[in-house]
Amino acid sequence: MTPIRTDACDRTYVAEGCADLPALRTESYIATYWKPDAEELALLQAGFPVRLCIAGVAQPPVSVDVECV
């Protein structure tokens, strides 16, 4: 999936070796927005699951949803 910038995004996170990551930061969370490519969309439509990978070994609180932006 490709991270995308929406009107809600108010900052961009950068890290060496990674693409820029547009995000919305509030007092209680950071939200990023992602768009599946055609192959990923076909896999989702076929019922394959979404996988969320977290760097490290501790699981922070996260959520995954669909938002109309």
Secondary structure, 3 states (H helix, E strand, C coil): CEEECCCCCCEEECCCCCCCEEEEECCCCEECEEECCHHHHHHHHCCCCCCCCCCCCCCCCCCCCCCCC
